[in-house]
């Protein structure tokens, strides 16, 4: 596997966060003269007991380099002691990189700061080194190298497990003599999972699931299916945590020869959904009541109009009835003037009942709304029946409110239209709750972009569209380079600000209403680009990559810039969503391992390759 590395040759003490490295670099600079190198005695491990375990001394030895001293902490971290061995004793990219950098320092006679990754199998993910040339007492040039591990894989895994708000457990299959999966045992489990299961995590490691939790036997077939097919599964279950009933979504996915189970607390989401269902029930009841009231009102108005001349008491009755109904009520004349309203309707438009009577739509509504109302009145008078619609009204003192309006045509005994009666129901709170629930279910809370679930739905739909019509579309996966070191160096708040800034940049530069941008997880973002073939998508992705690389983020130590790698794949007719994501992810992998900060376009879609082969 290629070794990814970063090096700094000048002003190292200003550009690294490791204070020990900065101090060593300054001491080397102060001790070096214009004519020569610092004396080895200043950096001899024997003279520096605090750093001795992290130091190496390398001597030129003919055509190779000899490790004359190898610090104990370095040996413990790598698993072997190099003392007395030569760089030529080892093959591989890691050894070759080390020898190149040592010889470069011998040639330039200047210190070099180096960060390099290790092989996948190593316990150490990356190393941080300061390589310094020095002069021995006999005049030879030696190398003193200060080397400390930067990141351990075990630390990453432990941090991910213990920082997760979800319960996570790794289950290992237990097979019977015939090789069939009879049970699963707990291989790893985080603290949150122990809280959910009401168990001490240390007591669960190695224990069979069916014995510790007999009630979990019903889930064993799910785990077996995941192991057999490799297809993730989700189920919902109820449990009690600290005596309080909670609801969880259980997700199972195969990871090598094990099953990773995630328990996500969905109690609040369920509560909100139940609240929404209750609100919808109340809304339906209110709508039914409103329609009944409107129908009754129409009948009542028709009776009053017929008996107006000889039933003056009916006038007072209608007025009292309209005032008693706690919703806005109105009655329009066929000529478009208000004939009658109650105080609730008048208040919606900042009037009293006396001041609004006789007004036209143009007197109380914005021009475009007044035109819309007159058109609806004309259609209702022409066709009869009822109308129901929703609309927003800026109510004085209450702000923008959402109303459902129900209107009906009023006819006289000879079936002639004599007016339009109706009522308005204020549903602002219910509408706001519905919109908020929709937003929570579809967006990433930190960046405001679509979440993974919504993006997968859009991607499924686009793939189906391509299968049917063959129109081009592409998928791009963008990943912030070295994002773990961003969080480690500048803090998680700054890291979050970088992700939010990238999200805003992507949202601003894609085609509004056409392209789909989402946060796929962590520092990974995805873009769905309809009507865009692979080369065009790669060009667009490179423009976004360059824009992000030029974007500076303010920090106390000065503006910071970062880079991102992108993988692009064009949808092919032979693609399903899984294969398309894999092709784009493979392209992203190639971008990462080609040096990062670049865009890689996946090969032609499978159907295009088959066509050219035929």
Steps between C-alpha positions, in 0.01 A plus 500: 500500500651846413619699802333841531726762656531875566828683555609849615854625447484865613371676815395168649454649849229737368305234315476198731288446811745259672690724746781245546570505125483881491750521791744253340481690170575836669794345689640364173467844332664680792790251517565488123761739359535634149789261441395184681242278669416485874705258708354152552560541874211750520251240367665179632223281657732449798487875564121525453335243733153655454505445122735198477220245457371695196839554329687308228866548399583404138856474366605484133649153446637466152210471256246454781398672824547339845265545796755560779230576758124420497278646775304263722158665441552482125584130525193434716273683256636328187544158660872461416843648592711629209820557704802372305300441182523681166238660285604263220388205717137592432286510186178685442377855455540597868870412510559663161331824610706513822830449317413765237423760768811415707723539193321822406585645843864388466515677163321825594652512851168645623234356736184349349158454667309196367155348558454159334237228510578137586364183341144397563611208719701720736359608836625851429312690231756779457832634637635849566879545461768772519814387309813705594855477357776542765881486512667217696820559697700328224354734237251254348145612424238307700122516512297542821130430442226581753206268417162471675182317395228745396191277489430141618225295334391364837460856630287591198276196546465558875419868443239420235339233718491702822405837346205355312154593629381169355553160659752297297583130538712267286362144495712197407321194356509177705477200266386142571704193389333518156618859450154656542461815710342391830548818699700824523735620774589859596842589357491877571238726660501871586381669818176627344401147395561382856269775629228402253532129587524571877823297521861561597688488167792305649264215595370475142831455314515139380149418626246333263207724405237228548613427858545859619178622333259209434248755374746583219461153343242647261773725357750219433341417159550867403871479584533168313333654194740797509799264522368285214395775257712801599184715474450736799177462700305736726234422759339700780472385861402631843711485815528667842801717583532608865140393548373723217344340191696582184472409132800401289582429137731198472727500193709192417775498236764241414862604564737230382418185697302689767174692531500862621176590679403865560220604738366852425261664747189603302279570803473873434434448129219258585356747748504775241338271242230406750448869576474570128242223463298651786527843338388356168204333672410830666544678168271252325241547771533878473468483121192280530355740753588795279327345201195422710499856635546643152218289361277601787601861450413487130159361582454761767602789272262380229215493751585845631521654153159356410339625821687833535197722428273355766743342749713776653571277796677258268755773422596521865506121524747467215720774641508336842563158350793622290651675799458188712694280256872528603635497142503772231171495299416703186237554234586660162244656267508390133642843408808436716417711806487370856142467619556357847791386724558426866761675714750213459504545121529881527796465741690285250523804269541767770139626488189512714178342376362848425805623305539192280140463378472609134874458435620326183789251477722781371426703815626241747738271307825536303433541124604145402292346780199716413523386137525137613190539724289660225592218261397242760175684569418503128569126466291420808205708373528333160536139617338502845595258776778554752865612505770416757857630488790608721668840511717732711373831640710766676275562803565834678667435834530125437726474197463256211227242568398191299123456440281234341210677325170327420255686272162411354262663251169628646188482278147635542181297468516538124854358497662832412845578649465769765834482679796300628518397867788337678727461798875501576682260735838607646740203466829688549628291791402169341656604168823609672526170688446306178768700316746461790449123512553479125820706534634290790433180307675618183796722593836473673471706822847655483532601133133533400563283193290196413583197713605156381142362496363772272803482271463124461133549403598762238779274373261203469256717304775634271629148436147385408460804272828413327395136459182614326614796290879468479561868579848558647556562870802479727588450865787674679634412846711773667710437811698762697868401505662430837185607683598304811812714533287816454295402807810391694694816418235772513217341700164351409321839497739621230461170315122545508544853362705356210221253418234773519709726276545221247126428507420866428752508216352189340143629538593834345684362197277214383195544278211603721198277469692252280801359684466328838762555773507300825722421794561126479668471840801645685707708256348333192261684266318373191364675191241364255537676164207429262541562126880490550735241352821385668750746343269798565444383857876464553552856370236633736645299791846643430356852504346428842827343621698808394246735660528313828880498487490880459255548788674634813363434849580747778692356797679658794832392349412644159290411193493128416431327171426136432454266208257229395514192282217406263387182329257529205299228325246528217184291540485207261195293405666196654549691826291465811545744788746270678727453199487873415600597855782246491636633169495857630654391832776309316573817300518697827742238635722551195492878554609451861784271412617708206587784735157645600361841394392364162204359305495147357239391245398135516521294183215496249167363634462122465243522217727733298796262535290205386375696204851590386615139547218375282 
